[in-house]
Amino acid sequence: MSLEQISTVMQDMMMTTLIVAAPMLLAALVVGLAISVFQAATQINEQTLSFVPKIVIVFGVFGALFPWMMQLMMEFNGRVMGIIAGPGGP
């Protein structure tokens, strides 16, 4: 593999990682913000009040988007294997 191919694979890997992780991170961010506003309005400062809903939402988003995430990762794996195999590969 040339340096250019390695650079392309690393760039593609970072982009795939961001795309796969973004829905869960955004869901946790939105829920955390909503809970923070609720805590500020009611002056309830309970740690589990923010942790439990975020973890439930993250697992829910993960479960709902798992097939899509696996498809993206399998496509990335296919691209990497194609680069490794080279032009004369299978």
Biopython code that builds the backbone (N, CA, C, O; Angstrom):
import numpy as np
from Bio.PDB.StructureBuilder import StructureBuilder

atoms = [
    (1, "MET", "N", (0.840, -1.179, 0.000)),
    (1, "MET", "CA", (0.000, 0.000, 0.000)),
    (1, "MET", "C", (0.886, 1.242, 0.000)),
    (1, "MET", "O", (1.885, 1.321, 0.715)),
    (2, "SER", "N", (0.495, 2.187, -0.807)),
    (2, "SER", "CA", (1.254, 3.431, -0.872)),
    (2, "SER", "C", (0.797, 4.367, 0.246)),
    (2, "SER", "O", (-0.222, 4.140, 0.898)),
    (3, "LEU", "N", (1.568, 5.404, 0.442)),
    (3, "LEU", "CA", (1.234, 6.403, 1.460)),
    (3, "LEU", "C", (-0.103, 7.081, 1.148)),
    (3, "LEU", "O", (-0.873, 7.396, 2.055)),
    (4, "GLU", "N", (-0.368, 7.299, -0.129)),
    (4, "GLU", "CA", (-1.632, 7.913, -0.533)),
    (4, "GLU", "C", (-2.813, 7.014, -0.188)),
    (4, "GLU", "O", (-3.842, 7.501, 0.279)),
    (5, "GLN", "N", (-2.679, 5.713, -0.409)),
    (5, "GLN", "CA", (-3.754, 4.774, -0.081)),
    (5, "GLN", "C", (-3.979, 4.709, 1.424)),
    (5, "GLN", "O", (-5.121, 4.664, 1.881)),
    (6, "ILE", "N", (-2.905, 4.705, 2.188)),
    (6, "ILE", "CA", (-3.027, 4.682, 3.644)),
    (6, "ILE", "C", (-3.726, 5.946, 4.132)),
    (6, "ILE", "O", (-4.594, 5.893, 5.004)),
    (7, "SER", "N", (-3.342, 7.070, 3.565)),
    (7, "SER", "CA", (-3.972, 8.338, 3.931)),
    (7, "SER", "C", (-5.455, 8.328, 3.592)),
    (7, "SER", "O", (-6.272, 8.810, 4.377)),
    (8, "THR", "N", (-5.810, 7.791, 2.443)),
    (8, "THR", "CA", (-7.214, 7.706, 2.040)),
    (8, "THR", "C", (-8.000, 6.791, 2.969)),
    (8, "THR", "O", (-9.124, 7.117, 3.353)),
    (9, "VAL", "N", (-7.425, 5.652, 3.333)),
    (9, "VAL", "CA", (-8.095, 4.722, 4.239)),
    (9, "VAL", "C", (-8.287, 5.364, 5.606)),
    (9, "VAL", "O", (-9.358, 5.234, 6.200)),
    (10, "MET", "N", (-7.278, 6.048, 6.110)),
    (10, "MET", "CA", (-7.388, 6.700, 7.419)),
    (10, "MET", "C", (-8.459, 7.798, 7.394)),
    (10, "MET", "O", (-9.230, 7.942, 8.343)),
    (11, "GLN", "N", (-8.499, 8.557, 6.318)),
    (11, "GLN", "CA", (-9.497, 9.614, 6.178)),
    (11, "GLN", "C", (-10.903, 9.007, 6.116)),
    (11, "GLN", "O", (-11.827, 9.506, 6.758)),
    (12, "ASP", "N", (-11.058, 7.944, 5.354)),
    (12, "ASP", "CA", (-12.342, 7.265, 5.236)),
    (12, "ASP", "C", (-12.747, 6.652, 6.578)),
    (12, "ASP", "O", (-13.924, 6.661, 6.941)),
    (13, "MET", "N", (-11.765, 6.122, 7.311)),
    (13, "MET", "CA", (-12.043, 5.534, 8.616)),
    (13, "MET", "C", (-12.568, 6.594, 9.590)),
    (13, "MET", "O", (-13.540, 6.358, 10.308)),
    (14, "MET", "N", (-11.927, 7.746, 9.608)),
    (14, "MET", "CA", (-12.362, 8.818, 10.507)),
    (14, "MET", "C", (-13.764, 9.303, 10.141)),
    (14, "MET", "O", (-14.588, 9.545, 11.022)),
    (15, "MET", "N", (-14.029, 9.443, 8.870)),
    (15, "MET", "CA", (-15.340, 9.908, 8.427)),
    (15, "MET", "C", (-16.421, 8.871, 8.768)),
    (15, "MET", "O", (-17.500, 9.239, 9.233)),
    (16, "THR", "N", (-16.145, 7.598, 8.543)),
    (16, "THR", "CA", (-17.104, 6.543, 8.864)),
    (16, "THR", "C", (-17.377, 6.513, 10.363)),
    (16, "THR", "O", (-18.523, 6.352, 10.782)),
    (17, "THR", "N", (-16.333, 6.666, 11.169)),
    (17, "THR", "CA", (-16.499, 6.677, 12.622)),
    (17, "THR", "C", (-17.385, 7.835, 13.060)),
    (17, "THR", "O", (-18.267, 7.658, 13.900)),
    (18, "LEU", "N", (-17.159, 9.013, 12.499)),
    (18, "LEU", "CA", (-17.980, 10.171, 12.851)),
    (18, "LEU", "C", (-19.433, 9.972, 12.438)),
    (18, "LEU", "O", (-20.344, 10.310, 13.194)),
    (19, "ILE", "N", (-19.655, 9.431, 11.255)),
    (19, "ILE", "CA", (-21.022, 9.227, 10.766)),
    (19, "ILE", "C", (-21.752, 8.192, 11.616)),
    (19, "ILE", "O", (-22.938, 8.355, 11.902)),
    (20, "VAL", "N", (-21.057, 7.130, 12.022)),
    (20, "VAL", "CA", (-21.682, 6.073, 12.816)),
    (20, "VAL", "C", (-21.975, 6.566, 14.244)),
    (20, "VAL", "O", (-23.016, 6.233, 14.810)),
    (21, "ALA", "N", (-21.081, 7.340, 14.814)),
    (21, "ALA", "CA", (-21.246, 7.780, 16.201)),
    (21, "ALA", "C", (-22.155, 8.996, 16.348)),
    (21, "ALA", "O", (-22.724, 9.211, 17.418)),
    (22, "ALA", "N", (-22.300, 9.787, 15.300)),
    (22, "ALA", "CA", (-23.036, 11.053, 15.392)),
    (22, "ALA", "C", (-24.478, 10.923, 15.888)),
    (22, "ALA", "O", (-24.873, 11.713, 16.746)),
    (23, "PRO", "N", (-25.283, 9.985, 15.408)),
    (23, "PRO", "CA", (-26.671, 9.934, 15.897)),
    (23, "PRO", "C", (-26.770, 9.698, 17.401)),
    (23, "PRO", "O", (-27.599, 10.318, 18.067)),
    (24, "MET", "N", (-25.943, 8.821, 17.940)),
    (24, "MET", "CA", (-25.987, 8.553, 19.380)),
    (24, "MET", "C", (-25.493, 9.755, 20.175)),
    (24, "MET", "O", (-26.068, 10.094, 21.209)),
    (25, "LEU", "N", (-24.440, 10.395, 19.702)),
    (25, "LEU", "CA", (-23.914, 11.567, 20.395)),
    (25, "LEU", "C", (-24.896, 12.729, 20.359)),
    (25, "LEU", "O", (-25.079, 13.424, 21.359)),
    (26, "LEU", "N", (-25.523, 12.940, 19.216)),
    (26, "LEU", "CA", (-26.513, 14.016, 19.108)),
    (26, "LEU", "C", (-27.735, 13.753, 19.986)),
    (26, "LEU", "O", (-28.268, 14.677, 20.599)),
    (27, "ALA", "N", (-28.179, 12.500, 20.047)),
    (27, "ALA", "CA", (-29.315, 12.162, 20.910)),
    (27, "ALA", "C", (-28.962, 12.420, 22.374)),
    (27, "ALA", "O", (-29.769, 12.979, 23.116)),
    (28, "ALA", "N", (-27.764, 12.016, 22.795)),
    (28, "ALA", "CA", (-27.327, 12.253, 24.175)),
    (28, "ALA", "C", (-27.213, 13.750, 24.454)),
    (28, "ALA", "O", (-27.544, 14.208, 25.548)),
    (29, "LEU", "N", (-26.746, 14.506, 23.471)),
    (29, "LEU", "CA", (-26.623, 15.954, 23.632)),
    (29, "LEU", "C", (-27.980, 16.611, 23.817)),
    (29, "LEU", "O", (-28.153, 17.442, 24.709)),
    (30, "VAL", "N", (-28.943, 16.245, 22.982)),
    (30, "VAL", "CA", (-30.281, 16.839, 23.062)),
    (30, "VAL", "C", (-30.959, 16.475, 24.386)),
    (30, "VAL", "O", (-31.543, 17.336, 25.044)),
    (31, "VAL", "N", (-30.881, 15.209, 24.772)),
    (31, "VAL", "CA", (-31.495, 14.783, 26.026)),
    (31, "VAL", "C", (-30.797, 15.447, 27.210)),
    (31, "VAL", "O", (-31.460, 15.886, 28.150)),
    (32, "GLY", "N", (-29.480, 15.524, 27.175)),
    (32, "GLY", "CA", (-28.744, 16.180, 28.248)),
    (32, "GLY", "C", (-29.105, 17.646, 28.376)),
    (32, "GLY", "O", (-29.240, 18.158, 29.487)),
    (33, "LEU", "N", (-29.260, 18.321, 27.259)),
    (33, "LEU", "CA", (-29.651, 19.733, 27.286)),
    (33, "LEU", "C", (-31.054, 19.903, 27.860)),
    (33, "LEU", "O", (-31.290, 20.793, 28.677)),
    (34, "ALA", "N", (-31.976, 19.056, 27.438)),
    (34, "ALA", "CA", (-33.349, 19.135, 27.948)),
    (34, "ALA", "C", (-33.387, 18.872, 29.456)),
    (34, "ALA", "O", (-34.096, 19.558, 30.191)),
    (35, "ILE", "N", (-32.633, 17.889, 29.906)),
    (35, "ILE", "CA", (-32.603, 17.571, 31.336)),
    (35, "ILE", "C", (-31.932, 18.693, 32.120)),
    (35, "ILE", "O", (-32.354, 18.998, 33.235)),
    (36, "SER", "N", (-30.913, 19.303, 31.568)),
    (36, "SER", "CA", (-30.242, 20.420, 32.237)),
    (36, "SER", "C", (-31.187, 21.605, 32.401)),
    (36, "SER", "O", (-31.203, 22.255, 33.445)),
    (37, "VAL", "N", (-31.969, 21.879, 31.371)),
    (37, "VAL", "CA", (-32.951, 22.967, 31.468)),
    (37, "VAL", "C", (-33.989, 22.629, 32.535)),
    (37, "VAL", "O", (-34.366, 23.485, 33.335)),
    (38, "PHE", "N", (-34.445, 21.383, 32.542)),
    (38, "PHE", "CA", (-35.411, 20.946, 33.558)),
    (38, "PHE", "C", (-34.826, 21.066, 34.961)),
    (38, "PHE", "O", (-35.500, 21.545, 35.874)),
    (39, "GLN", "N", (-33.573, 20.635, 35.140)),
    (39, "GLN", "CA", (-32.933, 20.722, 36.452)),
    (39, "GLN", "C", (-32.735, 22.173, 36.880)),
    (39, "GLN", "O", (-32.896, 22.503, 38.055)),
    (40, "ALA", "N", (-32.392, 23.028, 35.943)),
    (40, "ALA", "CA", (-32.209, 24.435, 36.281)),
    (40, "ALA", "C", (-33.542, 25.081, 36.666)),
    (40, "ALA", "O", (-33.593, 25.922, 37.563)),
    (41, "ALA", "N", (-34.612, 24.685, 35.988)),
    (41, "ALA", "CA", (-35.925, 25.269, 36.275)),
    (41, "ALA", "C", (-36.474, 24.786, 37.611)),
    (41, "ALA", "O", (-37.123, 25.550, 38.326)),
    (42, "THR", "N", (-36.220, 23.532, 37.953)),
    (42, "THR", "CA", (-36.775, 22.966, 39.187)),
    (42, "THR", "C", (-35.775, 22.946, 40.329)),
    (42, "THR", "O", (-36.149, 22.620, 41.455)),
    (43, "GLN", "N", (-34.547, 23.275, 40.082)),
    (43, "GLN", "CA", (-33.453, 23.259, 41.064)),
    (43, "GLN", "C", (-33.254, 21.877, 41.674)),
    (43, "GLN", "O", (-32.929, 21.749, 42.854)),
    (44, "ILE", "N", (-33.453, 20.846, 40.858)),
    (44, "ILE", "CA", (-33.178, 19.468, 41.281)),
    (44, "ILE", "C", (-31.798, 19.114, 40.734)),
    (44, "ILE", "O", (-31.580, 19.150, 39.523)),
    (45, "ASN", "N", (-30.878, 18.777, 41.613)),
    (45, "ASN", "CA", (-29.515, 18.446, 41.184)),
    (45, "ASN", "C", (-29.193, 16.999, 41.509)),
    (45, "ASN", "O", (-28.332, 16.713, 42.341)),
    (46, "GLU", "N", (-29.876, 16.111, 40.860)),
    (46, "GLU", "CA", (-29.656, 14.684, 41.062)),
    (46, "GLU", "C", (-28.860, 14.139, 39.873)),
    (46, "GLU", "O", (-29.259, 14.330, 38.724)),
    (47, "GLN", "N", (-27.745, 13.468, 40.137)),
    (47, "GLN", "CA", (-26.879, 12.965, 39.071)),
    (47, "GLN", "C", (-27.566, 11.887, 38.229)),
    (47, "GLN", "O", (-27.429, 11.872, 37.006)),
    (48, "THR", "N", (-28.299, 10.994, 38.881)),
    (48, "THR", "CA", (-28.930, 9.910, 38.129)),
    (48, "THR", "C", (-30.044, 10.425, 37.225)),
    (48, "THR", "O", (-30.402, 9.771, 36.245)),
    (49, "LEU", "N", (-30.588, 11.585, 37.549)),
    (49, "LEU", "CA", (-31.647, 12.159, 36.715)),
    (49, "LEU", "C", (-31.127, 12.486, 35.319)),
    (49, "LEU", "O", (-31.884, 12.429, 34.350)),
    (50, "SER", "N", (-29.861, 12.823, 35.207)),
    (50, "SER", "CA", (-29.306, 13.117, 33.881)),
    (50, "SER", "C", (-28.693, 11.879, 33.232)),
    (50, "SER", "O", (-28.700, 11.758, 32.007)),
    (51, "PHE", "N", (-28.165, 10.965, 34.033)),
    (51, "PHE", "CA", (-27.456, 9.814, 33.470)),
    (51, "PHE", "C", (-28.397, 8.760, 32.897)),
    (51, "PHE", "O", (-28.201, 8.303, 31.771)),
    (52, "VAL", "N", (-29.395, 8.379, 33.644)),
    (52, "VAL", "CA", (-30.273, 7.274, 33.236)),
    (52, "VAL", "C", (-31.021, 7.568, 31.930)),
    (52, "VAL", "O", (-31.006, 6.720, 31.038)),
    (53, "PRO", "N", (-31.669, 8.718, 31.774)),
    (53, "PRO", "CA", (-32.350, 8.966, 30.494)),
    (53, "PRO", "C", (-31.387, 9.012, 29.308)),
    (53, "PRO", "O", (-31.724, 8.548, 28.218)),
    (54, "LYS", "N", (-30.193, 9.567, 29.514)),
    (54, "LYS", "CA", (-29.234, 9.616, 28.405)),
    (54, "LYS", "C", (-28.814, 8.221, 27.982)),
    (54, "LYS", "O", (-28.753, 7.937, 26.786)),
    (55, "ILE", "N", (-28.525, 7.348, 28.927)),
    (55, "ILE", "CA", (-28.084, 6.000, 28.573)),
    (55, "ILE", "C", (-29.221, 5.226, 27.908)),
    (55, "ILE", "O", (-28.977, 4.438, 26.995)),
    (56, "VAL", "N", (-30.458, 5.440, 28.353)),
    (56, "VAL", "CA", (-31.606, 4.767, 27.731)),
    (56, "VAL", "C", (-31.780, 5.250, 26.297)),
    (56, "VAL", "O", (-32.001, 4.443, 25.393)),
    (57, "ILE", "N", (-31.683, 6.551, 26.084)),
    (57, "ILE", "CA", (-31.843, 7.109, 24.736)),
    (57, "ILE", "C", (-30.713, 6.635, 23.824)),
    (57, "ILE", "O", (-30.958, 6.289, 22.668)),
    (58, "VAL", "N", (-29.491, 6.617, 24.325)),
    (58, "VAL", "CA", (-28.356, 6.179, 23.504)),
    (58, "VAL", "C", (-28.540, 4.713, 23.090)),
    (58, "VAL", "O", (-28.319, 4.364, 21.930)),
    (59, "PHE", "N", (-28.940, 3.862, 24.033)),
    (59, "PHE", "CA", (-29.177, 2.458, 23.681)),
    (59, "PHE", "C", (-30.353, 2.316, 22.717)),
    (59, "PHE", "O", (-30.325, 1.463, 21.830)),
    (60, "GLY", "N", (-31.381, 3.140, 22.884)),
    (60, "GLY", "CA", (-32.517, 3.102, 21.969)),
    (60, "GLY", "C", (-32.131, 3.501, 20.555)),
    (60, "GLY", "O", (-32.531, 2.854, 19.587)),
    (61, "VAL", "N", (-31.349, 4.574, 20.437)),
    (61, "VAL", "CA", (-30.885, 5.020, 19.117)),
    (61, "VAL", "C", (-29.978, 3.957, 18.506)),
    (61, "VAL", "O", (-30.067, 3.664, 17.314)),
    (62, "PHE", "N", (-29.105, 3.382, 19.333)),
    (62, "PHE", "CA", (-28.219, 2.325, 18.844)),
    (62, "PHE", "C", (-29.027, 1.141, 18.313)),
    (62, "PHE", "O", (-28.741, 0.619, 17.235)),
    (63, "GLY", "N", (-30.020, 0.729, 19.063)),
    (63, "GLY", "CA", (-30.851, -0.398, 18.631)),
    (63, "GLY", "C", (-31.629, -0.098, 17.359)),
    (63, "GLY", "O", (-31.778, -0.961, 16.493)),
    (64, "ALA", "N", (-32.125, 1.134, 17.254)),
    (64, "ALA", "CA", (-32.916, 1.497, 16.075)),
    (64, "ALA", "C", (-32.059, 1.637, 14.824)),
    (64, "ALA", "O", (-32.497, 1.290, 13.728)),
    (65, "LEU", "N", (-30.837, 2.146, 14.985)),
    (65, "LEU", "CA", (-29.977, 2.414, 13.826)),
    (65, "LEU", "C", (-28.896, 1.361, 13.600)),
    (65, "LEU", "O", (-28.035, 1.530, 12.738)),
    (66, "PHE", "N", (-28.939, 0.277, 14.370)),
    (66, "PHE", "CA", (-27.897, -0.742, 14.241)),
    (66, "PHE", "C", (-27.753, -1.301, 12.823)),
    (66, "PHE", "O", (-26.624, -1.422, 12.346)),
    (67, "PRO", "N", (-28.842, -1.648, 12.126)),
    (67, "PRO", "CA", (-28.668, -2.172, 10.759)),
    (67, "PRO", "C", (-27.979, -1.162, 9.831)),
    (67, "PRO", "O", (-27.110, -1.534, 9.042)),
    (68, "TRP", "N", (-28.362, 0.090, 9.928)),
    (68, "TRP", "CA", (-27.740, 1.139, 9.107)),
    (68, "TRP", "C", (-26.254, 1.293, 9.440)),
    (68, "TRP", "O", (-25.421, 1.420, 8.542)),
    (69, "MET", "N", (-25.931, 1.281, 10.734)),
    (69, "MET", "CA", (-24.527, 1.423, 11.146)),
    (69, "MET", "C", (-23.693, 0.237, 10.663)),
    (69, "MET", "O", (-22.563, 0.411, 10.208)),
    (70, "MET", "N", (-24.252, -0.966, 10.765)),
    (70, "MET", "CA", (-23.522, -2.143, 10.291)),
    (70, "MET", "C", (-23.317, -2.094, 8.780)),
    (70, "MET", "O", (-22.267, -2.501, 8.282)),
    (71, "GLN", "N", (-24.315, -1.599, 8.050)),
    (71, "GLN", "CA", (-24.179, -1.470, 6.599)),
    (71, "GLN", "C", (-23.040, -0.514, 6.256)),
    (71, "GLN", "O", (-22.229, -0.807, 5.377)),
    (72, "LEU", "N", (-22.973, 0.631, 6.945)),
    (72, "LEU", "CA", (-21.878, 1.575, 6.706)),
    (72, "LEU", "C", (-20.517, 0.950, 7.006)),
    (72, "LEU", "O", (-19.565, 1.138, 6.249)),
    (73, "MET", "N", (-20.428, 0.216, 8.096)),
    (73, "MET", "CA", (-19.147, -0.395, 8.465)),
    (73, "MET", "C", (-18.761, -1.515, 7.506)),
    (73, "MET", "O", (-17.579, -1.708, 7.221)),
    (74, "MET", "N", (-19.752, -2.256, 7.007)),
    (74, "MET", "CA", (-19.439, -3.309, 6.036)),
    (74, "MET", "C", (-18.991, -2.710, 4.707)),
    (74, "MET", "O", (-18.104, -3.254, 4.049)),
    (75, "GLU", "N", (-19.596, -1.596, 4.308)),
    (75, "GLU", "CA", (-19.151, -0.913, 3.087)),
    (75, "GLU", "C", (-17.720, -0.405, 3.241)),
    (75, "GLU", "O", (-16.915, -0.519, 2.316)),
    (76, "PHE", "N", (-17.406, 0.151, 4.399)),
    (76, "PHE", "CA", (-16.044, 0.608, 4.668)),
    (76, "PHE", "C", (-15.073, -0.564, 4.618)),
    (76, "PHE", "O", (-13.999, -0.458, 4.026)),
    (77, "ASN", "N", (-15.447, -1.681, 5.237)),
    (77, "ASN", "CA", (-14.600, -2.863, 5.224)),
    (77, "ASN", "C", (-14.369, -3.360, 3.800)),
    (77, "ASN", "O", (-13.256, -3.758, 3.456)),
    (78, "GLY", "N", (-15.398, -3.340, 2.983)),
    (78, "GLY", "CA", (-15.257, -3.754, 1.583)),
    (78, "GLY", "C", (-14.307, -2.849, 0.818)),
    (78, "GLY", "O", (-13.503, -3.324, 0.015)),
    (79, "ARG", "N", (-14.396, -1.541, 1.064)),
    (79, "ARG", "CA", (-13.480, -0.604, 0.401)),
    (79, "ARG", "C", (-12.036, -0.853, 0.823)),
    (79, "ARG", "O", (-11.130, -0.832, -0.009)),
    (80, "VAL", "N", (-11.826, -1.088, 2.111)),
    (80, "VAL", "CA", (-10.465, -1.338, 2.605)),
    (80, "VAL", "C", (-9.928, -2.638, 2.032)),
    (80, "VAL", "O", (-8.772, -2.695, 1.611)),
    (81, "MET", "N", (-10.744, -3.679, 2.010)),
    (81, "MET", "CA", (-10.286, -4.954, 1.463)),
    (81, "MET", "C", (-9.998, -4.847, -0.029)),
    (81, "MET", "O", (-9.082, -5.488, -0.544)),
    (82, "GLY", "N", (-10.790, -4.027, -0.718)),
    (82, "GLY", "CA", (-10.524, -3.796, -2.147)),
    (82, "GLY", "C", (-9.196, -3.095, -2.369)),
    (82, "GLY", "O", (-8.473, -3.414, -3.313)),
    (83, "ILE", "N", (-8.873, -2.149, -1.510)),
    (83, "ILE", "CA", (-7.579, -1.458, -1.623)),
    (83, "ILE", "C", (-6.441, -2.406, -1.302)),
    (83, "ILE", "O", (-5.413, -2.391, -1.979)),
    (84, "ILE", "N", (-6.610, -3.237, -0.271)),
    (84, "ILE", "CA", (-5.557, -4.173, 0.103)),
    (84, "ILE", "C", (-5.330, -5.199, -0.987)),
    (84, "ILE", "O", (-4.188, -5.544, -1.291)),
    (85, "ALA", "N", (-6.421, -5.696, -1.584)),
    (85, "ALA", "CA", (-6.293, -6.705, -2.630)),
    (85, "ALA", "C", (-5.617, -6.149, -3.880)),
    (85, "ALA", "O", (-4.943, -6.872, -4.614)),
    (86, "GLY", "N", (-5.809, -4.862, -4.104)),
    (86, "GLY", "CA", (-5.165, -4.251, -5.258)),
    (86, "GLY", "C", (-5.927, -4.508, -6.541)),
    (86, "GLY", "O", (-6.969, -5.164, -6.537)),
    (87, "PRO", "N", (-5.404, -3.991, -7.638)),
    (87, "PRO", "CA", (-6.112, -4.137, -8.912)),
    (87, "PRO", "C", (-6.186, -5.563, -9.418)),
    (87, "PRO", "O", (-7.092, -5.884, -10.187)),
    (88, "GLY", "N", (-5.281, -6.423, -9.024)),
    (88, "GLY", "CA", (-5.277, -7.806, -9.511)),
    (88, "GLY", "C", (-5.965, -8.762, -8.559)),
    (88, "GLY", "O", (-5.872, -9.979, -8.726)),
    (89, "GLY", "N", (-6.668, -8.219, -7.541)),
    (89, "GLY", "CA", (-7.314, -9.049, -6.521)),
    (89, "GLY", "C", (-8.546, -9.753, -7.048)),
    (89, "GLY", "O", (-8.878, -9.644, -8.228)),
    (90, "PRO", "N", (-9.225, -10.479, -6.166)),
    (90, "PRO", "CA", (-10.407, -11.279, -6.561)),
    (90, "PRO", "C", (-11.572, -10.481, -7.002)),
    (90, "PRO", "O", (-12.609, -11.044, -7.353)),
]
sb = StructureBuilder()
sb.init_structure("model")
sb.init_model(0)
sb.init_chain("A")
sb.init_seg("    ")
for serial, (resi, resn, name, xyz) in enumerate(atoms, 1):
    if name == "N":
        sb.init_residue(resn, " ", resi, " ")
    sb.init_atom(name, np.array(xyz, "f"), 0.0, 1.0, " ", f" {name:<3s}", serial, name[0])
structure = sb.get_structure()
